[in-house]
Amino acid sequence: MTTVIDSVPLGVVLDDIVQLHRPRNERGSVPARIPHLSAPPFDRFGIAVATTTGEIFSAGDAGIPFSIQSISKVFTLAMALGVDDRDSLWSRVLREPSGTSFDSLVQLEVEHGIPRNPFINPGALVVTDHLMESFPDSAGHFLRFLAEQVGESTVGVGPFIDEAAAQSELASGNRNLALAHFLKDFGNLRHPAQAVVESYIRQCSVMMTCEQTAKAGLFLARGGRGEAGSVVSKDQAKRICSIMLTCGMYDAAGEFAYRVGLPGKSGVGGGILVIVPGRYSICVWSPRLDSKGNSLAGMAALADLTDRTGWSVF
């Protein structure tokens, strides 16, 4: 079966998007505090679309692994909700846009250690801490979860943690450690701050391709059903997508909703995961970032794709 957009096969559409949006110069930046993210060439660009019927379409550098960074927060949130029938996580983290930097210490202190949402760093640390209640090796469990969703577990083929990158990021992770100590001081961490930060950074250091990331996100497009069964309930999948729409793109969530019109979650590794509920999971990757920390080429490509296809929740 071939997916067709206005009589044009989706694969052809993706090839054209890669040709138009692959960076031709070094516009944008890479995170100064995470040195290994400067390694990929500036002109890397990949895009993949996984369908709920089992097809996958990709173009460009969609088969090259990249550091998923904060895209991991979508999956750890789903895992935490999947093992918590009482939804008690929501007493520890809110569901509101932050309006400040994703690693703001000031906002966390003013709001007494309750992070605005699970997709900013302090919120993700609380989610990791919550997950550690059920899985002490939460990073290892996270990796197994991703391998199960992707359907690949062979070493070197499926998702893997870049341990060297994790150690490098941990060595320069003073702000995350400060956030964790703030959370601990306010009574909103149950495990040692250092242990939570280490687990969180290992989760962020997972390497996946665009194709794998799109496949891993399919459970959200399928109403919570993953490759091996239910991941979250249909209601929880809907609510995770709503938080992605309002909070998933750092301080550019409104701009992304305006330009793209779909739930999305970005990472400073240059990836963006996007969900078309009931139909598709999309991942785009290009390493150079705009001032908000989102992929420059990725944002433009997704706006182009949804303009061409009409995919939108609006």
LUMKOL-421992 format. One record per residue (C-alpha): residue in three letters; y, z, x. Coordinates in steps of 0.5 Angstrom, whole numbers, plus 500, padded with zeros to 3 digits. Layout:
# residues N
ALAYZX
...
***
This chain:
# residues 314
MET500500500
THR507498503
THR513502501
VAL519497499
ILE526498498
ASP530492494
SER524487496
VAL525490504
PRO519493507
LEU521500509
GLY518499516
VAL523493516
VAL529498514
LEU527503519
ASP527498525
ASP534496523
ILE537503522
VAL534504529
GLN538498532
LEU544500529
HIS544507530
ARG541508537
PRO547511541
ARG550506546
ASN554511550
GLU554518552
ARG558521546
GLY557528544
SER554534548
VAL548538549
PRO548545548
ALA550548555
ARG546555554
ILE540551553
PRO539547560
HIS533543558
LEU536540552
SER540535557
ALA533532560
PRO532527554
PRO536520556
PHE542520551
ASP540513548
ARG533516545
PHE533515538
GLY527516533
ILE526516525
ALA520517521
VAL518517514
ALA512521511
THR510519504
THR507524499
THR502519498
GLY499519505
GLU503513508
ILE508514515
PHE513509517
SER517510524
ALA521506528
GLY524507535
ASP522513539
ALA519517533
GLY513518538
ILE516522543
PRO516529543
PHE522533542
SER524541542
ILE525542534
GLN529548536
SER532551529
ILE528546525
SER523551526
LYS526556521
VAL524552515
PHE517553517
THR517560519
LEU521562512
ALA515558508
MET510562512
ALA514569511
LEU514567503
GLY507565503
VAL505572505
ASP509576501
ASP508576494
ARG514581492
ASP519576496
SER521583499
LEU524579505
TRP530577500
SER532585501
ARG534583508
VAL537577509
LEU541573504
ARG542566501
GLU549564502
PRO552559507
SER555563513
GLY562560514
THR562562521
SER558560527
PHE550560527
ASP550566532
SER556570530
LEU556577532
VAL562579528
GLN560577521
LEU553580522
GLU557587524
VAL562586518
GLU556585513
HIS552591516
GLY546587519
ILE544583513
PRO545576515
ARG548571510
ASN542566510
PRO535565514
PHE537559518
ILE543562522
ASN540566528
PRO540573526
GLY537571519
ALA531567523
LEU530573527
VAL529577521
VAL524572518
THR521573525
ASP520580525
HIS518580517
LEU513575519
MET510579525
GLU508584520
SER503580518
PHE502576525
PRO503580531
ASP503573535
SER507570530
ALA509564535
GLY501563536
HIS500563528
PHE506558527
LEU503553532
ARG497553528
PHE500553522
LEU504546524
ALA498543527
GLU494544520
GLN500541517
VAL500535522
GLY493535522
GLU492534529
SER490540534
THR488537540
VAL491539546
GLY497535548
VAL496531542
GLY499536536
PRO505540537
PHE505545543
ILE510550546
ASP514548552
GLU513555555
ALA517553561
ALA523551557
ALA522558553
GLN522562559
SER529558561
GLU532559554
LEU530567554
ALA533568561
SER540565558
GLY538568551
ASN543574551
ARG547572545
ASN540572541
LEU538579544
ALA545582542
LEU544579535
ALA537583535
HIS540589538
PHE545589532
LEU540588527
LYS536594530
ASP542598530
PHE543597522
GLY535598521
ASN534591519
LEU529590525
ARG522593525
HIS519591532
PRO523592538
ALA529587539
GLN526584546
ALA519582542
VAL522579536
VAL527575541
GLU521572545
SER517570539
TYR523567536
ILE525563542
ARG517561543
GLN518558536
CYS524554537
SER521551543
VAL515548540
MET515540541
MET513535536
THR515528535
CYS519525529
GLU512523526
GLN509530526
THR515533524
ALA516529518
LYS508530516
ALA509538517
GLY515538512
LEU511534507
PHE509541503
LEU516541501
ALA516534498
ARG509536495
GLY512542491
GLY509547496
ARG502543497
GLY500542505
GLU495538508
ALA490544507
GLY492547500
SER498551498
VAL503553503
VAL508556498
SER509556490
LYS512550487
ASP518555485
GLN519557493
ALA519550495
LYS524548490
ARG528555493
ILE527553500
CYS530546499
SER536549496
ILE537553502
MET536547506
LEU542544502
THR547549502
CYS545552509
GLY541548513
MET546544517
TYR550550520
ASP558549518
ALA557542516
ALA552543510
GLY558541505
GLU559534509
PHE551533510
ALA551534502
TYR557529501
ARG554524506
VAL546524505
GLY545528499
LEU539531501
PRO536538503
GLY536538511
LYS535542517
SER538541524
GLY536543530
VAL540543537
GLY534539540
GLY537533536
GLY532533530
ILE534533523
LEU528534518
VAL530532511
ILE526532504
VAL526528498
PRO523532493
GLY517529490
ARG517523495
TYR518523502
SER519528508
ILE524525514
CYS525526521
VAL530523525
TRP532525532
SER537523537
PRO539528543
ARG547528543
LEU550533538
ASP557533534
SER562539535
LYS557543529
GLY551542533
ASN548536529
SER545530532
LEU551525532
ALA546519531
GLY542522526
MET547524521
ALA550517521
ALA543514520
LEU541518515
ALA547517511
ASP546509512
LEU538510510
THR540514503
ASP546509502
ARG541503502
THR535507498
GLY539511493
TRP535517495
SER539523493
VAL538529489
PHE545527486
***
